[in-house]
C-alpha cells in the first residue's frame, strides 16, 4: 500500500505513535509518505519506502495567522495524486482529519483516497469537546472513512461526547527490541555516579502532566531513602516551575533535567521506577514504554492508564494529586528489591504480550484493508 501519514511533528504521544507506525509499515513493505510542516520527531531517516513531504506556508499580509489546515489539505491532495496514495492516515482530529477530508474531496473526481482518523486523547477530551470545536470535530468523525482510538477509555469518551460509536480500538505499541532494560549502559553511571536508584519521569511538562507532583513525591521519598535521584526527561511550559519547586524542596542537586531526548528508551532502560502523576492520560504511552523497560509504574488511576498498568502487579495506581500514597508506594518498591524486580518483569510481560509491534501493527494493516475493501465495494455497487 501507499500510505500518507499526517502527525503533529512533536514529542507528544500522537506524533510519536504516528512516526513509529510509519516506520513499522515501511519495514513490512509498504510505502509511507509523511505529510507535515517539519520532519516528525521519530522519523530518523528517509529511504525508498519512507518519504517526507513538507507543507509550505504562504506568506500574505492579509493573514494574521497562516492557514495551516488549508495548506496541509492542498499538500495532501497533491501528494495523493503524484504518489498514487491508497489512503490518508491522520493522527489527531483537529485539524488533520478536516484537512484530509478537504484533500479527499478536492481530488475525488480523479482519485478517491479514504481518510482514516486516529484519536489520541486531547483532540477529543479537551480540544474537540470545547463548544467552539465540537460541531466540526463531530463532522470530522462522521466524514472519516474509518476511525480508531488508542484506548477503550477514549472510545467511551468519544461516544459520550460526540454520540459517535463507529470507532475501533487499536492501542499504542512498543517495539520490544527497542524498549528494554539496559543494565550495563554507561548512562547509568553518569546519572547515578554513587550507585543511587533512579526514579524517572517523561513528559511534555504541560500542566495536565503534573510534573510538579513528581518532584513532591521525590522529596518525600528522599527524606526516607536518601540514595535516590530523579531524572526528568522532556521540556515544556512548566519546566521552570518544576525546577523551582525542586529548589524550594531542597532536592535540586539530585533532580536531573535532561531536556528533550530522541533516545528516551536509553533513559528508561537505566532507571528503576517510573512516575506518571498525570491528571489525564487517554492511553499512557510513557507508562507503556517504561513498563517495557521493566520499570514498575507509579501512576494515577485515570483515563487509559489502568489498561496499561495492573495495580499491585506491575505498578501502583492512586487518585490524582495523592502524592502521599504515591510516595509511600514508591518507597515500598525502593526498599523491596524483590518486589521491584517482580513488578518490572510483569510489566515487561504485559507490554510485550498486549502491545508489541507484532501484535498491533497487523491490526492497523487489517483496518486499512477493511476500509479499502468497503470503498471498492461501494464503487462497484
C-alpha positions as CSV (number, residue, x, y, z in Angstrom):
1,X,0.0,0.0,0.0
2,X,0.9,3.7,-0.5
3,X,0.0,5.4,2.8
4,X,0.0,9.1,3.6
5,X,0.5,9.8,7.3
6,X,0.0,13.2,8.9
7,X,1.0,13.9,12.5
8,X,2.0,16.8,14.7
9,X,5.8,16.7,14.4
10,X,6.4,17.0,18.2
11,X,7.4,14.9,21.2
12,X,3.7,14.3,22.1
13,X,2.2,10.8,22.0
14,X,0.3,11.2,18.7
15,X,3.5,12.3,16.9
16,X,5.5,9.5,18.4
17,X,2.9,6.8,17.5
18,X,2.3,8.1,14.0
19,X,6.0,8.3,13.3
20,X,6.8,4.8,14.6
21,X,3.7,3.4,12.9
22,X,5.1,4.7,9.6
23,X,8.5,3.2,10.2
24,X,6.9,-0.2,11.1
25,X,4.7,-0.2,8.0
26,X,7.8,0.6,5.8
27,X,9.6,-2.4,7.3
28,X,6.7,-4.6,6.3
29,X,7.0,-3.5,2.7
30,X,4.5,-0.6,2.5
31,X,5.4,2.9,1.1
32,X,4.9,5.6,3.7
33,X,4.6,9.3,2.9
34,X,4.8,11.7,5.9
35,X,3.0,15.0,5.1
36,X,3.7,17.6,7.8
37,X,5.2,21.1,8.4
38,X,8.5,19.6,9.5
39,X,10.0,16.1,9.8
40,X,8.2,14.2,12.6
41,X,10.3,13.7,15.7
42,X,10.8,9.9,15.5
43,X,11.4,9.8,11.7
44,X,15.2,9.4,11.8
45,X,15.9,8.5,8.2
46,X,14.3,8.6,4.8
47,X,14.7,5.8,2.2
48,X,13.0,4.1,-0.7
49,X,9.9,3.4,1.4
50,X,9.9,6.3,3.8
51,X,9.3,9.8,2.3
52,X,8.7,13.3,3.7
53,X,6.6,16.0,2.0
54,X,6.9,19.4,3.6
55,X,3.8,21.6,4.0
56,X,4.9,25.1,2.9
57,X,3.1,28.1,4.3
58,X,2.2,31.1,2.1
59,X,3.2,34.5,3.5
60,X,0.5,37.0,2.8
61,X,-0.1,40.3,4.8
62,X,-3.9,39.6,4.9
63,X,-3.4,36.6,7.1
64,X,-2.7,37.4,10.7
65,X,-2.3,33.7,11.3
66,X,-1.2,31.5,8.4
67,X,-4.0,28.9,7.4
68,X,-2.0,25.7,8.0
69,X,-5.1,23.5,7.7
70,X,-5.7,24.7,4.1
71,X,-2.0,24.5,3.2
72,X,-2.0,20.9,4.6
73,X,-5.1,19.9,2.7
74,X,-3.6,21.3,-0.6
75,X,-0.3,19.4,0.0
76,X,-2.2,16.2,0.9
77,X,-4.1,16.4,-2.3
78,X,-1.1,17.0,-4.5
79,X,0.9,14.1,-2.8
80,X,-2.1,11.8,-3.1
81,X,-2.2,12.4,-6.9
82,X,1.5,12.4,-7.5
83,X,2.3,9.3,-5.4
84,X,-1.0,7.5,-6.1
85,X,-1.8,7.1,-2.4
86,X,-4.2,4.4,-1.3
87,X,-5.3,6.2,1.8
88,X,-4.6,9.0,4.3
89,X,-4.0,8.1,7.9
90,X,-4.2,11.3,10.1
91,X,-3.4,11.4,13.7
92,X,-5.3,13.9,15.9
93,X,-8.7,15.0,14.8
94,X,-8.2,18.8,14.6
95,X,-7.2,20.0,12.1
96,X,-5.7,16.9,10.5
97,X,-8.9,15.0,9.7
98,X,-10.6,18.1,8.4
99,X,-7.6,18.7,6.1
100,X,-7.7,15.1,5.0
101,X,-11.4,15.3,4.2
102,X,-10.8,18.5,2.2
103,X,-8.0,16.9,0.3
104,X,-10.1,13.8,-0.4
105,X,-13.0,15.8,-1.7
106,X,-10.8,18.1,-3.8
107,X,-9.4,15.2,-5.9
108,X,-12.1,12.6,-5.7
109,X,-13.1,13.1,-9.4
110,X,-9.6,11.8,-10.3
111,X,-8.9,9.5,-7.3
112,X,-10.8,8.7,-4.1
113,X,-8.4,8.5,-1.2
114,X,-10.1,7.3,2.1
115,X,-9.3,9.2,5.3
116,X,-8.6,7.2,8.5
117,X,-8.6,9.3,11.6
118,X,-6.8,8.0,14.8
119,X,-7.9,9.7,18.0
120,X,-5.2,10.1,20.7
121,X,-6.8,12.0,23.5
122,X,-6.9,15.7,23.9
123,X,-8.2,16.1,20.4
124,X,-11.4,14.6,21.9
125,X,-11.3,15.2,25.6
126,X,-10.1,18.8,25.5
127,X,-10.0,20.4,22.1
128,X,-12.8,18.6,20.4
129,X,-15.1,18.8,23.4
130,X,-14.8,22.6,23.5
131,X,-18.1,24.1,22.5
132,X,-16.4,26.1,19.7
133,X,-14.9,22.9,18.1
134,X,-17.4,20.2,19.0
135,X,-19.5,20.5,15.8
136,X,-16.5,20.5,13.4
137,X,-14.9,17.6,15.4
138,X,-18.2,15.6,15.1
139,X,-18.3,16.3,11.4
140,X,-14.7,15.1,11.0
141,X,-15.5,11.8,12.7
142,X,-18.7,11.3,10.7
143,X,-16.9,12.1,7.4
144,X,-13.9,9.9,8.0
145,X,-13.8,6.6,6.2
146,X,-12.5,4.9,9.3
147,X,-11.9,6.0,12.9
148,X,-9.7,4.4,15.5
149,X,-8.9,5.2,19.2
150,X,-5.9,4.3,21.2
151,X,-7.8,3.0,24.3
152,X,-11.1,1.7,25.5
153,X,-11.4,4.8,27.7
154,X,-11.0,7.1,24.7
155,X,-13.6,5.2,22.6
156,X,-16.0,5.6,25.5
157,X,-15.3,9.3,25.8
158,X,-15.8,9.7,22.0
159,X,-19.2,8.0,22.3
160,X,-20.3,10.1,25.3
161,X,-19.0,13.5,23.9
162,X,-19.9,13.2,20.2
163,X,-22.6,10.4,20.1
164,X,-20.4,8.6,17.6
165,X,-19.6,5.0,18.2
166,X,-18.1,3.7,14.9
167,X,-14.7,3.5,16.5
168,X,-12.2,0.6,16.5
169,X,-9.8,0.4,19.4
170,X,-6.2,-0.1,18.3
171,X,-3.9,0.6,21.2
172,X,-0.5,2.2,21.2
173,X,2.5,0.0,20.9
174,X,6.2,-0.5,21.6
175,X,9.0,-2.3,19.8
176,X,10.3,-4.9,22.4
177,X,13.8,-4.8,21.0
178,X,14.0,-1.0,21.3
179,X,12.4,-0.6,24.8
180,X,14.2,-2.9,27.1
181,X,16.3,-2.8,30.3
182,X,19.9,-1.7,29.8
183,X,21.8,-2.9,32.9
184,X,25.3,-2.3,31.6
185,X,24.8,1.2,30.0
186,X,27.4,3.8,30.9
187,X,24.5,6.2,31.1
188,X,23.5,4.6,34.4
189,X,26.9,5.5,35.9
190,X,26.5,9.1,34.6
191,X,23.1,9.6,36.1
192,X,23.8,7.6,39.3
193,X,27.5,8.0,40.0
194,X,27.2,6.8,43.6
195,X,25.0,3.8,42.9
196,X,21.8,5.6,43.6
197,X,18.4,4.2,42.4
198,X,16.8,6.2,39.7
199,X,13.2,7.5,39.5
200,X,12.2,8.7,36.0
201,X,9.6,11.0,34.6
202,X,9.0,11.6,30.9
203,X,6.5,14.3,29.6
204,X,6.0,17.5,27.7
205,X,5.8,19.4,31.0
206,X,2.3,20.7,30.5
207,X,0.0,21.3,33.5
208,X,-2.0,18.1,32.7
209,X,1.1,16.0,33.4
210,X,1.5,17.4,36.9
211,X,5.3,17.1,36.8
212,X,5.5,19.2,40.0
213,X,3.8,16.2,41.8
214,X,6.7,14.1,40.6
215,X,9.1,16.4,42.5
216,X,6.9,16.4,45.5
217,X,6.9,12.6,45.5
218,X,10.7,12.6,45.1
219,X,11.3,15.0,48.0
220,X,9.2,12.8,50.3
221,X,10.9,9.6,49.2
222,X,14.4,11.1,49.5
223,X,13.7,12.1,53.1
224,X,13.3,8.4,53.9
225,X,15.6,6.8,51.3
226,X,18.5,9.2,50.6
227,X,20.2,7.1,48.0
228,X,17.9,8.0,45.1
229,X,17.8,10.5,42.2
230,X,15.1,11.8,39.9
231,X,15.6,12.0,36.1
232,X,13.2,14.4,34.3
233,X,13.1,13.8,30.5
234,X,11.3,16.3,28.3
235,X,10.6,20.0,28.1
236,X,7.6,22.3,28.1
237,X,5.9,25.3,29.7
238,X,6.1,24.1,33.3
239,X,9.7,23.1,33.3
240,X,10.9,26.3,35.1
241,X,8.2,25.9,37.7
242,X,9.2,22.3,38.3
243,X,12.9,23.3,38.7
244,X,11.9,26.0,41.1
245,X,9.9,23.6,43.2
246,X,12.8,21.2,43.4
247,X,15.0,24.0,44.6
248,X,12.4,25.0,47.3
249,X,12.2,21.4,48.5
250,X,16.0,21.1,48.6
251,X,16.3,18.3,46.1
252,X,17.5,20.3,43.1
253,X,21.0,18.7,43.3
254,X,19.6,15.2,42.8
255,X,16.9,16.2,40.2
256,X,18.4,15.9,36.8
257,X,16.7,17.7,33.9
258,X,18.0,16.3,30.6
259,X,15.5,18.1,28.3
260,X,14.1,16.6,25.1
261,X,15.7,13.4,24.1
262,X,15.2,11.3,21.0
263,X,16.6,8.3,22.8
264,X,14.1,8.1,25.6
265,X,14.4,4.4,25.7
266,X,18.0,4.8,26.9
267,X,16.9,6.8,30.0
268,X,14.1,4.4,30.8
269,X,16.4,1.4,30.3
270,X,18.7,2.5,33.1
271,X,16.1,3.7,35.6
272,X,14.3,1.8,38.4
273,X,10.8,3.3,38.9
274,X,8.6,5.4,36.7
275,X,6.5,8.3,37.9
276,X,3.4,9.4,36.0
277,X,1.2,11.6,38.2
278,X,-0.9,13.0,35.3
279,X,-4.5,14.2,35.7
280,X,-5.4,12.9,32.3
281,X,-3.9,10.2,30.1
282,X,-6.0,8.8,27.3
283,X,-3.7,5.9,27.0
284,X,-0.4,6.4,28.9
285,X,2.2,5.8,26.2
286,X,5.0,6.8,28.6
287,X,3.8,4.2,31.1
288,X,3.9,1.5,28.4
289,X,7.4,2.5,27.3
290,X,8.6,2.4,30.9
291,X,6.9,-0.9,31.7
292,X,8.6,-2.4,28.6
293,X,11.9,-1.4,30.1
294,X,11.0,-3.3,33.3
295,X,10.2,-0.2,35.4
296,X,7.3,-0.5,37.9
297,X,5.0,2.4,37.3
298,X,3.6,4.8,39.9
299,X,0.7,6.5,38.3
300,X,-2.8,7.9,38.7
301,X,-5.9,5.8,38.2
302,X,-7.3,7.8,35.3
303,X,-8.0,7.5,31.6
304,X,-6.4,4.6,29.8
305,X,-3.6,4.0,32.4
306,X,-5.5,1.1,34.1
307,X,-5.5,-0.6,30.7
308,X,-1.6,-0.5,30.7
309,X,-0.7,-0.8,34.4
310,X,-2.0,-3.6,36.5
311,X,-2.4,-2.1,40.0
312,X,-0.5,-4.1,42.6
313,X,1.1,-6.3,39.9
314,X,3.2,-4.1,37.6
315,X,2.8,-0.8,39.5
316,X,0.6,1.1,41.8
317,X,-2.3,3.4,40.9
318,X,-3.6,6.4,43.0
319,X,-6.0,9.2,42.9
320,X,-4.9,12.4,41.1
321,X,-2.9,14.6,43.5
322,X,-2.5,11.9,46.2
323,X,1.3,12.4,46.5
324,X,1.3,10.8,49.9
325,X,0.2,7.5,48.6
326,X,2.4,7.7,45.5
327,X,5.3,8.5,47.8
328,X,4.5,5.5,50.1
329,X,4.2,3.2,47.0
330,X,7.5,4.4,45.6
331,X,9.2,3.8,49.0
332,X,7.7,0.3,49.2
333,X,9.4,-0.6,45.8
334,X,12.7,1.2,46.6
335,X,13.1,-0.8,49.8
336,X,12.0,-4.1,48.5
337,X,14.2,-5.2,45.6
338,X,12.5,-8.5,45.0
339,X,9.1,-6.8,44.7
340,X,10.6,-4.1,42.4
341,X,12.1,-6.8,40.2
342,X,8.9,-8.8,40.1
343,X,6.8,-5.8,39.2
344,X,9.2,-4.9,36.4
345,X,9.2,-8.4,34.9
346,X,5.4,-8.5,35.0
347,X,5.2,-5.0,33.3
348,X,7.5,-6.2,30.6
349,X,5.4,-9.3,30.1
350,X,2.2,-7.4,29.8
351,X,3.8,-4.9,27.4
352,X,5.1,-7.5,25.0
353,X,2.0,-9.7,25.1
354,X,-0.6,-6.9,24.6
355,X,1.2,-4.0,23.0
356,X,4.2,-5.2,20.9
357,X,4.5,-4.1,17.3
358,X,4.0,-7.7,16.3
359,X,0.6,-7.6,18.0
360,X,-0.6,-4.1,17.0
361,X,0.8,-3.3,13.5
362,X,-1.2,-6.1,11.9
363,X,-4.3,-4.6,13.4
364,X,-3.7,-1.3,11.6
365,X,-3.0,-3.1,8.3
366,X,-6.2,-5.2,8.6
367,X,-8.1,-2.0,9.4
368,X,-6.6,-0.3,6.3
369,X,-7.6,-3.3,4.2
370,X,-11.2,-3.3,5.5
371,X,-11.6,0.4,4.7
372,X,-10.2,-0.1,1.2
373,X,-12.4,-3.1,0.7
374,X,-15.5,-1.1,1.6
375,X,-14.5,1.6,-0.8
376,X,-14.1,-0.9,-3.6
377,X,-17.5,-2.5,-2.8
378,X,-19.2,0.9,-2.7
379,X,-17.7,1.9,-6.1
380,X,-18.8,-1.3,-7.8
381,X,-22.3,-1.5,-6.3
